[in-house]
Amino acid sequence: MICILLVAGHGTLLETHIKNDATGLYAHLTGIPKALLPGVGGKKILDFWWEAVNTRQLFSAVYLVTNADKYKHYERWATANDFPVENIINDGTTTYGSRLGAVADVELAIRSRGLQDDVMVIAGDMLCADQNFDIAQVLRFFRLKQGELAIYYEMEEGEKTTSRGIVEVCPSTHRITKFMEKPAAELTQSRLASVVFYCFQKKTLPTLTQFLNLQARVEDRVLGKYLQWLINEQKVPVNGMKLPTGFQLIGQVGLSDYTKWLAHYSAKQQGCPARSITCRSYARIGIMGNPSDGFNGKTIAMTIANFWAEVTLLESQTLVLLPHPLNDPTEFGSLQDLYCISRKEGYLGGLRLLQATCKKFYQFCSKQGMALTKQNFTLKYDTNIPRQVVRFAIVSATLKCLMKFYNLTDNDLPKPIRANFVLDVESDELFITAGLQDRVVQVYEGLIYMDFSKELMDKHGYGSYIPIDMSSVPPFWLAYLGDPSDSGRIHSTVRQRWLNGDTDVIEAMKSFAELTDRAREALESRDWSKLAELMNQNFELRRKVYTDECLGPGNLKMVQIARTFSSAVKLPGSGGAVMGLCLDSDKLVAMKNAFQEAGCVFCHVVPYDPCSAFGQ
């Protein structure tokens, strides 16, 4: 790969404004080329780009294309910054009127130096808001997609489409479907701006000459017009990669715009030297339909405020994952203490969840064409979620922190994809067999109806997820074992039977879906007696499919306690806990005492409503 830095613009407007500035504040910048003006952090604009690409492992050579008028400035800069002077290419122009155009300058570099390789082209006079992005990620994505690549960013409020090349990008393939050079706002809904930052395959380079032969006017020999022609007319596949930062070309801007954007980007860098981000995700209960979420069924689940996982991310010099003092113990009072803790809590704390989420996040962003800044952080977590209620809310809370830290939005990672991401962390990284229900409800939050039909999953890669009014929530209760057993065996051989086309399992999953539809109607009509009946049916169907041996004595004991007091009861997850609905307040109190006497923990469910700061 060869890199070409373009600094051949004449920038007459900015230079004139600096020369005529009455304040005298910018007199020392008179005659200085645009790319050598101060940039973010005090360093010259070109210094930043040279530091970004000055890596032999990435580029076999870097060339600088300038004009005759400013050549000596760049020659002096090169000797001071260890840039090979012989790699500076002079396009021979001395005025704005005699300029060649950016496409012609790129073509000159390729032709004059006989370049026979893939080429990255960057405008060397471009302000970059974030001084830490990793250019190696751009190259990896370029090679992964095996096509041309254009970098884009999401414009900030106040930026106008008429000053940018605007792209429309397919979210699934990352291919740029349309390129518009400085369109009027009413012509596109896109706020994605392309910048002079491209990667071209060796085989595509001849199209530069082809394009130049079609353009008689120098005004049309700009890279934006070339990309528009390449994508819209020639139908050459060009992929887009989003950088979570802003860019400003200062080629034809005035002094006020240059100082405005420099101050804006500098303030961003200085405003928060060590950011701290804290995010919470809440535990959930499966109200109806589970475990059919893993079998193209339907479910209803709800986040609860009783239990939560909280992750805190603090910007730091190195990347650090802090173990939790209780959940990731490394010191014990004695060998007996280690034995007791390990027997009750197992060996799998939350630290592995932080690490797996970070690894998957980087992998996901690389594949999706989202370059991440070279910033490090420290992650720590806290949770009050019992192991029986499942602690994978830590994954979704970590993902929230990472998205905020790297400035990713819902457009970059939509909620359905986010739920899939959390499931992939568990299945691909931690080898845990699970369904989508828990991940969906923890991402969407609230009371959610979920349809995982094969048709939807095959077509979209995710199901249909519909929020239900949180006022339609009866007084559920939750109980869990004080000394849990391993609930991971709950799925038994059912999945394999389902994959083998076992009729009993397939029909059972259809029945779970039917129960879910009826439960949704009961919730919306506030028919709690009907809902209680359906909950009992849900458990009996699960018991029939999975058998008592698989459900385990602990779960069955808790079910029996609830039924003694005529309460509806079912498993809210994979095992180790039960939930129910008891419409008799006196029996509810007696049942709570019975659970506690049996060594179980009992609580009244507090629904978590994302529309309310305090749940419901």
PLY file of the C-alpha trace (Angstrom):
ply
format ascii 1.0
element vertex 616
property float x
property float y
property float z
element edge 615
property int vertex1
property int vertex2
end_header
0.00 0.00 0.00
1.23 3.49 -0.95
-0.03 6.70 0.63
-0.41 10.00 -1.23
-0.87 13.18 0.83
-2.41 16.02 -1.18
-1.27 19.55 -0.25
-1.31 21.18 -3.70
-4.26 23.54 -3.11
-3.60 27.26 -3.32
-6.07 28.38 -0.61
-6.19 31.99 -1.71
-9.18 32.94 0.50
-7.66 31.87 3.83
-4.26 33.30 2.90
-5.82 36.65 1.95
-7.82 36.80 5.20
-4.71 36.12 7.27
-2.75 38.77 5.39
-5.50 41.39 5.81
-6.44 40.56 9.43
-6.59 43.87 11.29
-6.07 42.34 14.74
-2.52 41.25 14.00
-3.14 37.98 15.86
-2.37 35.92 12.80
0.40 37.96 11.22
2.95 35.21 11.97
0.95 32.85 9.74
1.19 35.04 6.63
2.34 33.01 3.62
2.20 29.70 5.49
0.62 26.84 3.43
-2.71 25.58 4.74
-1.40 22.15 5.73
1.33 23.76 7.85
-1.08 25.91 9.85
-1.67 25.02 13.53
-4.04 22.10 14.02
-5.65 20.38 17.00
-3.33 20.09 20.00
-0.93 22.74 18.71
0.79 20.53 16.13
0.70 21.41 12.44
-2.17 19.86 10.47
0.24 17.94 8.25
2.23 16.73 11.26
-0.82 14.79 12.42
-1.27 13.02 9.08
2.43 12.27 8.73
2.48 10.69 12.20
-0.62 8.65 11.28
0.85 7.15 8.10
4.56 7.02 8.97
4.57 3.28 9.56
6.65 0.97 7.38
4.49 -1.99 8.35
1.50 -0.27 6.73
2.90 1.71 3.79
5.81 0.91 1.51
6.10 4.61 0.61
4.44 7.96 1.31
4.35 10.75 -1.29
3.45 14.42 -0.89
1.98 16.33 -3.83
2.31 20.13 -3.61
2.52 23.11 -5.96
5.49 25.17 -7.13
4.37 28.19 -5.10
4.65 26.38 -1.75
7.24 23.75 -2.63
10.06 25.29 -0.55
7.83 25.38 2.54
7.22 21.64 2.30
10.85 20.93 1.50
11.81 22.67 4.75
9.07 20.83 6.61
10.29 17.49 5.22
13.88 17.94 6.42
12.61 18.87 9.90
10.24 15.90 10.13
12.25 13.07 8.61
10.07 12.96 5.49
12.01 11.88 2.35
12.44 15.06 0.30
12.70 12.99 -2.88
9.07 11.89 -2.31
7.74 15.45 -2.64
6.09 15.89 -6.04
5.80 19.40 -7.50
2.78 19.80 -9.80
4.30 22.99 -11.30
1.39 25.34 -10.64
1.86 28.76 -9.05
-1.68 30.21 -8.90
-5.21 29.14 -8.12
-6.16 29.71 -11.72
-3.47 27.36 -13.02
-4.24 24.53 -10.58
-4.53 20.97 -11.92
-7.30 19.67 -9.65
-6.99 16.94 -7.02
-7.67 14.05 -9.41
-4.94 15.26 -11.76
-2.51 15.60 -8.83
-3.17 11.99 -7.79
-2.76 10.83 -11.38
0.51 12.81 -11.63
1.93 11.07 -8.57
0.99 7.62 -9.89
2.29 8.28 -13.41
5.49 10.15 -12.54
6.62 7.63 -9.95
5.37 4.54 -11.78
3.30 3.41 -8.83
1.99 -0.15 -9.13
0.18 -0.81 -5.88
-2.99 -0.07 -3.96
-3.13 3.61 -3.00
-4.49 5.57 -0.04
-5.24 9.24 -0.77
-5.60 11.79 2.05
-5.98 15.58 2.02
-3.05 16.79 4.11
-4.79 20.09 4.95
-7.75 18.42 6.68
-8.50 19.13 10.34
-9.39 15.99 12.27
-11.44 16.25 15.46
-9.97 13.13 17.02
-6.21 12.80 17.16
-6.28 9.15 18.25
-7.98 7.12 15.53
-6.12 4.07 14.30
-5.36 4.19 10.57
-4.43 0.49 10.66
-8.14 -0.28 11.08
-8.84 1.49 7.79
-6.35 -0.73 5.97
-7.70 -3.90 7.57
-11.24 -3.06 6.49
-10.06 -2.18 2.96
-8.41 -5.58 2.62
-11.34 -7.37 4.22
-13.89 -5.90 1.80
-11.63 -6.17 -1.28
-13.06 -3.09 -2.96
-12.54 0.66 -3.11
-13.03 2.44 0.20
-14.28 5.91 1.13
-14.13 7.28 4.66
-17.14 9.17 5.98
-18.40 10.65 9.22
-21.73 11.83 10.63
-22.02 15.59 10.28
-22.52 17.73 13.35
-25.39 20.14 13.77
-24.74 23.24 11.73
-22.76 21.52 8.97
-24.44 21.83 5.60
-24.69 19.22 2.86
-23.88 21.90 0.27
-20.28 21.96 1.51
-19.68 18.20 1.56
-19.71 15.08 -0.53
-22.70 13.16 0.86
-22.96 9.38 0.79
-25.82 6.94 1.24
-24.57 3.62 2.62
-26.20 0.19 2.76
-26.05 -0.78 6.46
-25.69 -4.51 5.80
-23.13 -4.54 2.97
-21.42 -1.17 3.74
-21.47 -0.42 0.03
-22.01 3.23 -0.91
-25.21 3.20 -2.95
-25.11 6.86 -3.93
-22.56 9.69 -3.86
-23.67 13.33 -4.15
-21.17 16.13 -4.43
-22.43 19.05 -2.32
-26.17 18.43 -2.79
-28.98 20.71 -1.61
-30.45 19.57 1.72
-33.80 18.62 0.17
-32.14 16.12 -2.18
-31.04 13.68 0.54
-31.86 12.61 4.07
-28.29 11.43 4.65
-26.03 13.24 7.11
-23.01 11.10 6.21
-20.20 13.20 4.77
-17.37 11.81 2.69
-13.94 13.38 3.07
-10.76 13.28 0.99
-9.68 10.00 2.52
-9.88 7.09 0.08
-8.32 3.71 -0.66
-8.12 2.55 -4.28
-7.17 -0.85 -5.60
-4.34 -1.03 -8.11
-6.73 -2.27 -10.81
-8.93 0.83 -10.40
-6.17 3.44 -10.85
-6.54 3.62 -14.69
-10.04 5.06 -14.17
-8.37 8.28 -12.97
-7.04 8.94 -16.47
-10.36 7.87 -17.97
-12.19 10.39 -15.77
-9.73 13.21 -16.55
-10.25 12.68 -20.28
-13.97 13.35 -19.74
-13.45 16.58 -17.76
-12.36 19.67 -19.66
-12.91 22.06 -16.73
-10.51 22.04 -13.80
-13.49 22.73 -11.48
-14.74 19.22 -12.25
-11.39 17.51 -11.63
-12.04 17.14 -7.92
-12.13 13.86 -6.04
-15.78 14.30 -5.04
-16.84 14.46 -8.70
-14.60 11.47 -9.46
-16.22 9.38 -6.72
-19.67 10.46 -7.87
-18.82 9.32 -11.40
-17.17 6.09 -10.22
-20.12 5.06 -8.01
-23.20 6.48 -9.73
-22.23 6.06 -13.38
-19.52 3.40 -13.59
-21.16 1.29 -10.84
-17.78 0.42 -9.35
-18.29 -1.11 -5.89
-17.08 1.39 -3.31
-17.41 0.56 0.38
-17.86 3.08 3.15
-16.14 3.13 6.51
-17.33 5.39 9.28
-14.93 7.19 11.58
-16.39 8.36 14.90
-14.94 11.84 14.46
-15.36 15.01 12.41
-13.24 16.41 9.57
-12.91 19.87 8.06
-11.15 20.67 4.80
-9.75 24.19 5.05
-8.93 24.42 1.35
-11.33 27.21 0.40
-12.54 28.46 3.78
-11.92 31.85 5.32
-10.13 32.75 8.53
-13.32 32.77 10.62
-14.24 29.21 9.60
-10.70 27.96 10.17
-10.48 29.44 13.68
-14.04 28.32 14.50
-13.44 24.65 13.68
-9.96 24.66 15.22
-11.38 26.02 18.48
-14.31 23.58 18.35
-12.14 20.50 17.85
-9.52 21.67 20.37
-12.22 22.19 23.00
-13.40 18.62 22.42
-9.88 17.35 23.05
-9.34 19.43 26.18
-12.86 19.43 27.62
-12.80 15.97 29.14
-9.26 14.64 29.65
-10.37 11.56 31.60
-13.98 10.68 30.85
-15.96 8.51 33.23
-19.00 6.66 31.91
-21.37 4.56 34.01
-24.19 2.46 32.55
-26.70 0.06 34.05
-28.60 -2.87 32.66
-31.36 -4.64 34.54
-32.20 -8.25 35.19
-35.25 -9.70 33.48
-38.00 -12.20 34.11
-39.54 -14.33 31.37
-43.28 -13.93 31.84
-44.47 -16.17 29.04
-43.23 -18.37 26.23
-39.73 -19.17 27.42
-37.73 -21.17 26.52
-39.18 -21.04 22.97
-37.04 -17.97 22.10
-34.29 -20.36 21.08
-36.69 -22.37 18.92
-38.39 -19.77 16.68
-41.12 -19.21 19.25
-42.61 -16.17 20.95
-42.04 -14.78 24.43
-42.90 -11.90 26.75
-40.29 -10.68 29.22
-39.76 -7.68 31.47
-36.80 -5.88 33.02
-36.99 -5.53 36.79
-35.49 -2.83 38.99
-34.78 -5.27 41.85
-31.53 -6.47 40.26
-29.00 -4.67 38.08
-25.50 -4.75 36.70
-23.51 -1.52 36.59
-20.35 -0.99 34.55
-18.04 2.01 34.85
-15.53 2.97 32.15
-12.77 5.46 32.96
-10.34 6.70 30.33
-6.80 5.58 31.20
-3.28 5.16 29.78
-3.56 1.38 29.42
-6.54 -0.94 29.07
-7.38 -2.45 32.45
-10.15 -4.84 33.53
-10.67 -4.71 37.29
-11.88 -7.87 39.06
-14.84 -7.57 41.41
-13.80 -8.25 45.02
-16.75 -10.62 45.63
-17.48 -12.12 42.21
-13.87 -12.54 41.04
-12.05 -13.45 44.26
-8.31 -13.99 44.19
-7.72 -14.12 47.95
-9.35 -16.50 50.44
-9.28 -16.91 54.21
-8.41 -20.57 53.98
-8.65 -23.62 51.75
-12.04 -24.34 53.32
-13.13 -20.77 52.49
-12.09 -21.30 48.85
-14.02 -24.58 48.80
-17.23 -23.06 50.16
-17.15 -20.03 47.89
-16.34 -22.10 44.80
-19.06 -24.64 45.59
-21.71 -21.97 45.94
-20.59 -19.37 43.38
-18.70 -21.48 40.85
-15.60 -20.31 39.01
-17.09 -17.92 36.50
-17.33 -14.33 37.71
-17.97 -11.18 35.72
-14.42 -10.47 34.56
-14.71 -12.90 31.65
-17.87 -11.05 30.54
-16.02 -7.72 30.38
-13.15 -9.25 28.42
-15.38 -11.16 26.01
-17.52 -8.06 25.34
-14.47 -5.90 24.60
-13.01 -8.50 22.26
-16.30 -8.94 20.39
-16.84 -5.17 20.22
-13.51 -4.60 18.49
-14.13 -7.49 16.11
-17.65 -6.27 15.33
-16.56 -2.68 14.63
-13.71 -3.84 12.40
-16.06 -5.97 10.30
-18.73 -3.27 10.17
-16.35 -0.58 8.96
-16.35 1.54 12.11
-12.85 2.73 12.99
-12.20 3.20 16.69
-9.94 5.77 18.28
-6.70 4.67 19.91
-7.90 5.38 23.44
-7.59 3.12 26.44
-9.81 2.70 29.44
-10.33 0.93 32.74
-13.47 -1.16 33.19
-15.01 -2.22 36.46
-18.40 -3.61 37.35
-20.77 -4.09 40.21
-23.95 -6.14 40.39
-26.54 -7.34 42.85
-27.91 -9.96 40.44
-27.89 -13.45 41.97
-26.27 -16.12 39.84
-29.63 -17.87 39.66
-31.17 -14.84 37.91
-28.26 -14.79 35.42
-25.66 -12.01 35.35
-25.37 -11.44 31.63
-26.76 -7.92 32.10
-23.05 -7.15 32.62
-22.53 -7.69 28.88
-25.23 -5.24 27.81
-24.06 -2.64 30.37
-20.48 -2.97 29.07
-21.69 -2.53 25.50
-23.52 0.68 26.49
-20.29 2.06 27.97
-18.22 1.17 24.91
-20.74 2.76 22.56
-20.68 6.01 24.53
-16.89 6.02 24.83
-16.40 5.57 21.08
-19.30 7.87 20.12
-21.36 5.16 18.43
-25.08 5.85 18.01
-28.24 3.80 17.52
-27.68 4.23 13.78
-24.30 2.51 14.08
-25.61 -0.28 16.31
-29.43 -0.52 16.14
-31.21 -2.23 19.03
-32.01 -5.50 17.19
-28.35 -5.83 16.18
-27.28 -4.95 19.73
-29.32 -7.85 21.09
-27.70 -10.19 18.56
-24.30 -8.84 19.60
-24.90 -9.69 23.27
-26.02 -13.19 22.32
-22.93 -13.62 20.13
-20.70 -12.69 23.07
-22.24 -15.51 25.05
-22.40 -18.13 22.31
-19.25 -17.36 20.28
-16.91 -16.23 23.05
-18.18 -18.03 26.17
-19.78 -21.07 24.48
-23.06 -20.65 26.34
-26.20 -21.97 24.66
-28.97 -19.41 25.06
-31.88 -17.75 23.30
-32.40 -14.13 22.30
-35.15 -13.25 24.79
-32.94 -12.03 27.63
-30.69 -10.02 25.34
-33.60 -8.34 23.57
-35.39 -7.26 26.73
-32.17 -5.96 28.31
-31.46 -3.85 25.24
-35.01 -2.54 24.70
-35.92 -2.47 28.43
-39.46 -2.52 29.79
-42.17 -5.08 28.98
-41.47 -6.59 25.56
-43.39 -8.98 23.29
-40.98 -10.91 21.05
-41.65 -12.98 17.94
-38.70 -15.11 16.81
-40.41 -16.84 13.88
-38.16 -18.51 11.33
-39.47 -16.27 8.56
-38.47 -13.10 10.45
-35.13 -14.48 11.61
-34.18 -15.70 8.14
-35.23 -12.43 6.48
-33.84 -9.89 8.93
-31.52 -11.79 11.25
-33.73 -10.78 14.16
-37.37 -10.98 15.22
-40.20 -8.55 15.83
-39.93 -6.78 19.19
-42.92 -4.79 20.44
-43.09 -2.82 23.73
-46.22 -3.35 25.86
-47.68 -0.60 28.05
-45.98 -0.86 31.45
-49.23 -0.03 33.21
-50.35 -3.52 32.18
-48.26 -5.24 34.84
-49.75 -7.23 37.73
-47.94 -7.74 41.08
-45.48 -10.53 40.18
-43.24 -12.16 42.77
-39.84 -13.81 42.40
-38.08 -16.46 44.50
-34.71 -18.13 44.07
-32.62 -20.78 45.74
-30.29 -19.66 48.49
-27.78 -22.35 47.50
-28.07 -22.63 43.70
-27.25 -25.62 41.57
-25.88 -25.32 38.06
-28.84 -24.21 35.93
-26.91 -24.60 32.69
-28.15 -28.19 32.23
-31.75 -27.09 31.95
-31.88 -27.33 28.15
-30.88 -30.99 28.20
-31.30 -32.73 24.81
-34.27 -30.64 23.70
-32.26 -28.52 21.25
-30.82 -31.54 19.50
-34.26 -33.12 19.31
-35.62 -29.91 17.80
-32.80 -29.81 15.23
-33.56 -33.44 14.40
-37.18 -32.54 13.66
-38.70 -34.19 16.74
-42.46 -33.64 16.32
-43.18 -33.40 20.06
-40.61 -30.63 20.56
-41.70 -28.71 17.44
-45.35 -28.80 18.48
-44.44 -27.76 22.02
-42.62 -24.68 20.75
-45.65 -23.76 18.67
-47.78 -24.12 21.80
-45.44 -21.79 23.72
-45.96 -19.21 20.97
-49.74 -19.57 21.19
-49.62 -19.13 24.97
-47.59 -15.95 24.45
-50.15 -14.42 22.10
-52.91 -15.16 24.60
-50.81 -13.74 27.45
-50.30 -10.53 25.50
-54.07 -10.18 25.19
-54.47 -10.84 28.93
-51.85 -8.20 29.78
-53.43 -5.60 27.52
-56.92 -6.31 28.88
-55.62 -6.57 32.49
-57.13 -10.04 32.87
-54.85 -11.26 35.66
-56.78 -14.48 36.31
-56.34 -15.49 32.67
-52.67 -14.56 32.80
-52.17 -16.70 35.91
-53.81 -19.67 34.18
-51.54 -19.24 31.16
-48.44 -19.06 33.36
-49.32 -22.42 34.90
-49.85 -23.88 31.42
-46.46 -22.54 30.38
-44.77 -24.40 33.23
-46.61 -27.68 32.63
-45.70 -27.61 28.95
-42.08 -27.00 29.83
-42.19 -29.79 32.40
-43.57 -32.18 29.81
-40.89 -31.36 27.25
-37.90 -31.20 29.59
-38.97 -33.77 32.27
-38.64 -33.50 36.04
-35.15 -34.95 35.99
-33.94 -32.11 33.82
-35.78 -29.38 35.73
-34.15 -30.52 38.94
-35.41 -30.99 42.52
-34.68 -27.41 43.59
-36.89 -25.85 40.92
-39.66 -28.39 41.49
-39.58 -27.76 45.23
-40.12 -24.02 44.71
-42.97 -24.71 42.26
-44.63 -26.96 44.82
-44.40 -24.29 47.53
-46.11 -21.76 45.27
-48.89 -24.16 44.30
-49.58 -24.92 47.94
-50.83 -21.34 48.16
-52.74 -21.44 44.84
-50.27 -19.12 43.15
-49.48 -19.24 39.45
-45.82 -20.18 39.02
-43.26 -20.77 36.26
-39.54 -20.55 35.60
-38.50 -17.01 34.60
-35.27 -18.20 33.00
-33.12 -21.27 32.62
-33.45 -22.42 36.24
-32.60 -21.70 39.85
-35.49 -19.25 40.26
-39.27 -19.17 39.94
-41.72 -16.33 39.45
-45.43 -16.16 39.85
-48.65 -14.29 40.33
-50.70 -14.62 43.50
-53.96 -12.66 43.50
-54.78 -13.39 47.17
-52.83 -10.96 49.39
-53.15 -13.12 52.53
-51.86 -16.21 50.74
-49.07 -14.11 49.24
-47.79 -13.24 52.73
-48.01 -16.87 53.87
-46.24 -18.04 50.73
-43.40 -15.56 51.28
-42.87 -17.00 54.77
-42.92 -20.55 53.40
-40.25 -19.74 50.81
-38.04 -18.12 53.43
-38.44 -21.09 55.78
-37.34 -23.34 52.91
-34.10 -21.36 52.56
-35.19 -19.42 49.48
-34.99 -15.70 48.85
-38.35 -14.07 48.10
-39.07 -10.61 46.70
-41.87 -8.61 45.14
-41.02 -7.71 41.55
-40.43 -4.01 40.85
-40.83 -3.49 37.09
-38.17 -1.33 35.45
-39.76 1.17 33.08
-37.19 2.92 30.83
-39.57 5.86 30.52
-39.29 6.47 34.27
-36.07 7.28 36.08
-37.11 5.14 39.00
-38.78 2.24 37.21
-42.39 1.64 38.19
0 1
1 2
2 3
3 4
4 5
5 6
6 7
7 8
8 9
9 10
10 11
11 12
12 13
13 14
14 15
15 16
16 17
17 18
18 19
19 20
20 21
21 22
22 23
23 24
24 25
25 26
26 27
27 28
28 29
29 30
30 31
31 32
32 33
33 34
34 35
35 36
36 37
37 38
38 39
39 40
40 41
41 42
42 43
43 44
44 45
45 46
46 47
47 48
48 49
49 50
50 51
51 52
52 53
53 54
54 55
55 56
56 57
57 58
58 59
59 60
60 61
61 62
62 63
63 64
64 65
65 66
66 67
67 68
68 69
69 70
70 71
71 72
72 73
73 74
74 75
75 76
76 77
77 78
78 79
79 80
80 81
81 82
82 83
83 84
84 85
85 86
86 87
87 88
88 89
89 90
90 91
91 92
92 93
93 94
94 95
95 96
96 97
97 98
98 99
99 100
100 101
101 102
102 103
103 104
104 105
105 106
106 107
107 108
108 109
109 110
110 111
111 112
112 113
113 114
114 115
115 116
116 117
117 118
118 119
119 120
120 121
121 122
122 123
123 124
124 125
125 126
126 127
127 128
128 129
129 130
130 131
131 132
132 133
133 134
134 135
135 136
136 137
137 138
138 139
139 140
140 141
141 142
142 143
143 144
144 145
145 146
146 147
147 148
148 149
149 150
150 151
151 152
152 153
153 154
154 155
155 156
156 157
157 158
158 159
159 160
160 161
161 162
162 163
163 164
164 165
165 166
166 167
167 168
168 169
169 170
170 171
171 172
172 173
173 174
174 175
175 176
176 177
177 178
178 179
179 180
180 181
181 182
182 183
183 184
184 185
185 186
186 187
187 188
188 189
189 190
190 191
191 192
192 193
193 194
194 195
195 196
196 197
197 198
198 199
199 200
200 201
201 202
202 203
203 204
204 205
205 206
206 207
207 208
208 209
209 210
210 211
211 212
212 213
213 214
214 215
215 216
216 217
217 218
218 219
219 220
220 221
221 222
222 223
223 224
224 225
225 226
226 227
227 228
228 229
229 230
230 231
231 232
232 233
233 234
234 235
235 236
236 237
237 238
238 239
239 240
240 241
241 242
242 243
243 244
244 245
245 246
246 247
247 248
248 249
249 250
250 251
251 252
252 253
253 254
254 255
255 256
256 257
257 258
258 259
259 260
260 261
261 262
262 263
263 264
264 265
265 266
266 267
267 268
268 269
269 270
270 271
271 272
272 273
273 274
274 275
275 276
276 277
277 278
278 279
279 280
280 281
281 282
282 283
283 284
284 285
285 286
286 287
287 288
288 289
289 290
290 291
291 292
292 293
293 294
294 295
295 296
296 297
297 298
298 299
299 300
300 301
301 302
302 303
303 304
304 305
305 306
306 307
307 308
308 309
309 310
310 311
311 312
312 313
313 314
314 315
315 316
316 317
317 318
318 319
319 320
320 321
321 322
322 323
323 324
324 325
325 326
326 327
327 328
328 329
329 330
330 331
331 332
332 333
333 334
334 335
335 336
336 337
337 338
338 339
339 340
340 341
341 342
342 343
343 344
344 345
345 346
346 347
347 348
348 349
349 350
350 351
351 352
352 353
353 354
354 355
355 356
356 357
357 358
358 359
359 360
360 361
361 362
362 363
363 364
364 365
365 366
366 367
367 368
368 369
369 370
370 371
371 372
372 373
373 374
374 375
375 376
376 377
377 378
378 379
379 380
380 381
381 382
382 383
383 384
384 385
385 386
386 387
387 388
388 389
389 390
390 391
391 392
392 393
393 394
394 395
395 396
396 397
397 398
398 399
399 400
400 401
401 402
402 403
403 404
404 405
405 406
406 407
407 408
408 409
409 410
410 411
411 412
412 413
413 414
414 415
415 416
416 417
417 418
418 419
419 420
420 421
421 422
422 423
423 424
424 425
425 426
426 427
427 428
428 429
429 430
430 431
431 432
432 433
433 434
434 435
435 436
436 437
437 438
438 439
439 440
440 441
441 442
442 443
443 444
444 445
445 446
446 447
447 448
448 449
449 450
450 451
451 452
452 453
453 454
454 455
455 456
456 457
457 458
458 459
459 460
460 461
461 462
462 463
463 464
464 465
465 466
466 467
467 468
468 469
469 470
470 471
471 472
472 473
473 474
474 475
475 476
476 477
477 478
478 479
479 480
480 481
481 482
482 483
483 484
484 485
485 486
486 487
487 488
488 489
489 490
490 491
491 492
492 493
493 494
494 495
495 496
496 497
497 498
498 499
499 500
500 501
501 502
502 503
503 504
504 505
505 506
506 507
507 508
508 509
509 510
510 511
511 512
512 513
513 514
514 515
515 516
516 517
517 518
518 519
519 520
520 521
521 522
522 523
523 524
524 525
525 526
526 527
527 528
528 529
529 530
530 531
531 532
532 533
533 534
534 535
535 536
536 537
537 538
538 539
539 540
540 541
541 542
542 543
543 544
544 545
545 546
546 547
547 548
548 549
549 550
550 551
551 552
552 553
553 554
554 555
555 556
556 557
557 558
558 559
559 560
560 561
561 562
562 563
563 564
564 565
565 566
566 567
567 568
568 569
569 570
570 571
571 572
572 573
573 574
574 575
575 576
576 577
577 578
578 579
579 580
580 581
581 582
582 583
583 584
584 585
585 586
586 587
587 588
588 589
589 590
590 591
591 592
592 593
593 594
594 595
595 596
596 597
597 598
598 599
599 600
600 601
601 602
602 603
603 604
604 605
605 606
606 607
607 608
608 609
609 610
610 611
611 612
612 613
613 614
614 615
